Amino acid sequence: MDALSWWHAARDSLQRFVLPYHCLLCGGVGDAGIDLCADCAAELPRNRRCCARCALPLAESAALCGQCQRRPPPWDAAWVPFRYAWPLDRLETRFKFGADLAAGRVLSTLWLREMPWAVPPELIVPVPLHRQRLRARGHNQALELARPLARAMQVPVQATWLLRERGTAAQTELGALARRRNVRRAFAAKAGVVWPEHVVLLDDVMTTGATLAECCRVLRRAGAKRIDVWALARAPVGQR
């Protein structure tokens, strides 16, 4: 065991002694180095059968789902390792709206463990919040989830090149068409920067894809050639 591995093992042992891991969902004993027990972790809804283009959950995996065949999205590929369902949705709500950083650490770790380690992008860009919502919430959940992935892949994360210039109503209660209208012309690319060819646009939850699609159009116009979208979780039903 090298010195760095020994240090990580010693640190983890010390943490378990001083502040043992406990499950954020049921209160049981944490497992595998995170605040989630083995039983709750086993219930995580993984998105392994889905559309390769938009990550919509399907009965069987497909290169293009029916929606993508009718209206191809403006990105090249999607990677969304979980479905937005119990118990992951509970952790996401606590992190996003309750500023529960422990829940955020669990979600980041879970996402890292699903990483396929394919050819990395040149840049990761989190979907931005409008300054008013950022001030009210205190953090951008997409940026906080992007940072551990960027460190693990040794890829830069850039949170200031894509701007949310217009505040919008919450997307939660809107249908697909209303969502597209709601985010139209809400984003802009920072002037005077040179975008790399391969960019990942990252968000926490993908529902209809309206926000990601609008961001992609902005990045295309700014010069990005290949755009992949990454999200932690995909809503089971989505219509663009």
N, C-alpha and C positions, 0 to 999 in steps of 0.2 A: 504494500500500500504506500503510495507516494505521500508527500507531506500535505498536499492540498486535499487529497481524499481523506486522510486522517483527520484534518481539521474539520471538514464537513461532517464526518461521522461523530466527532467529539462534540461539535456544536449541536447537532440534532439530539444526541443523547442528553446533553445538558438541558436543552429546551424541554424534552419529555419529562425530565426530573423536576424542573422548576415550574414549568407551565405546560402540563400535558395537553396533547391535542384532544379536543372534544368535538363531537358532531354538532354542527350548527342547525341541523334539522331535528334530530331526536334527542340530543343531549348525551348520547352514548360516547364511548371511547373512540377517538379518532383513529384512523388507520392509514398506513402507507404515507405517513408524513404530512397529512393535511387534516383540517378540521371537518372531517366527514367519515362516518363509520363505514365498515365494509358493506353492511346491508343497504344503507342509503345509496352508496356509490353504485351498487349493483343495479339499482333502479333507474339510473341515469338513462334518459332516452336518446340513444345514439342514432345518428342519421346516416346509416350505412347503405340504404337503398334509396337512391334519390336521382334526380336529374343532374347530370354533370355540368350543365350550363347554368341552372338557377338554384340547384340544391333542394328543390321541392321534394318532400318525401313521397316515395312511390312504392307500389307493391313490389316492383323489381327495378333495379337500376337501369337507366337509359341515358344515351348521349344527349337526347333532346326529349323533353316532355311535350305533351300536346300544346301547352301554352307557348313554349319556346319555338315550336315549329310554326305556329301561327304568327307570333310576334317575337322575334329574337331580341333578347335584351342587349343593351349597348356595351356589355362587358364580354370578356372572352371565356372565362371559366369562373366557377364558384367553389369555395371550400367552406362548408358549414358542418362541423362534426356532430352537433346535437340538434334534437328537436326541442322546440319551446313547449315543454310539458313538465309535469311533476317528475322529480323534485327540483329540476334545474330552474324552473320558472320562479320558485320561491327564493332561491339564492340570488337570482338576477334582480328580482324586485327589491330585495333587501339592499343589494349593492347600488342599484341605479337610483332608487328613490329614498332609501334610508341611509345612504352614505356609510354602509356597513363595509369597512375595509377588509375585515376578516372574510366576508363572503366574496369580495373581489379577489382576494388572494387564492381562495379555493377555486373560483372560476378560471383564473389565469393558469393555475397549475393543471386543472383538468384539460384545458385547451392545449397546453404544451404537450401533455401526454398523448394527445391524439395527432400531433403534428406528423405528417408523412415524410418530412425532410426531403422534399423534391428540390428542384433547382430554385434557389431563393430569388425573390424579386430584387430590384435595385433600390426600392423605396417603399415604405409603408406609410399610408396617409389615413389617419382616422377621420371619420365623418365628424365635422365640427358642430359645436353647439353655438347658437346665437349668444352674444355676450350677456343678455338679460337672463337667459335660462342658465347659463354657466354660473352667473353670480348667485342665482337662487339655489342651484343644486350644489355648488361648491366644487364640482369636479366633472370632467367629461369622461363618462364611463368607457367610451370607445378608446380614448387615448390611454387610460389606465390599463386596459386589456391589451393594447398594442405594445406597450413598452416591454413586458417580459418576452413576448414573441420576437420582437426586434432584437433584444439582447441575445436570445438563444440562437437566432439565425445570423447574428452579426450583420444586421441590415439597419440602416438609419431609419428613424421614424420622424416624420416632418408634420408638425401640427399647425403650422402657420401659412402654408402655401395654398391651402384650400380654405376659403372663408365663407362663413354663413352671414350674408349681408342683411338678410331680411328675416325678422322673427316670424314664425309660423304657428298656427294652432297645433295642438298635440294631434298626432296621427292616429292615436289609439282607437277612437270611435268612428273614424272615417272609412268609407269604402274605397275600393281601388281607384275609381275615377276621381273622387274627391281628394285622395292622397296625392295623385299626380298634379292636380291643380294647386294643391296647397303648397307644394315645394317648388313649383315652377318659378324660375329666375330667383331662387332664394340663395344660390351659391355663386361664388366667383373665384377664379384663380388669381393668385397674387401676381402682379405685373412684374416683369423683369427677371423672372427665374427661368432656368432651362430644365425642363422636365426630362427625367430618364425615360428610356423606352418601355421598361417593364415596371409597372406600378401596381401595388396592392391597395385597394380601398377597403378599409376595415370598419365594421360596425358591430355592436353587441348583438342585436336581434334583427333578423330579416323577416319581414312579413309579406308585403306585396312587392317589395323591391323598388318602390317609387323613389325613395330618397337616394338610394344607391344609383339608380338609373340617372337621376338628375345630376348627381355628382360626376358620374362617368361622362356625361355629355360635356360638362365643363372641362374635365381633364383632357378629353379628346381635342377640344378646340384649343387647349393650351399647349398641346404637343405630345401627350402621352400616346404611345403606339399600342402597347398591350396593357390591358387593365383587367386584373382579376379582382373579384370581390371575396372577402373573407368575413364571416360573421360567426359568433359563438353558437347561435341557435337559430333554427328556421321554424317559423310557424307552420303547422301541418297543412293548412290550406291557405293558398295565396293566389291572387289574381292580379296581374299587372294592368 
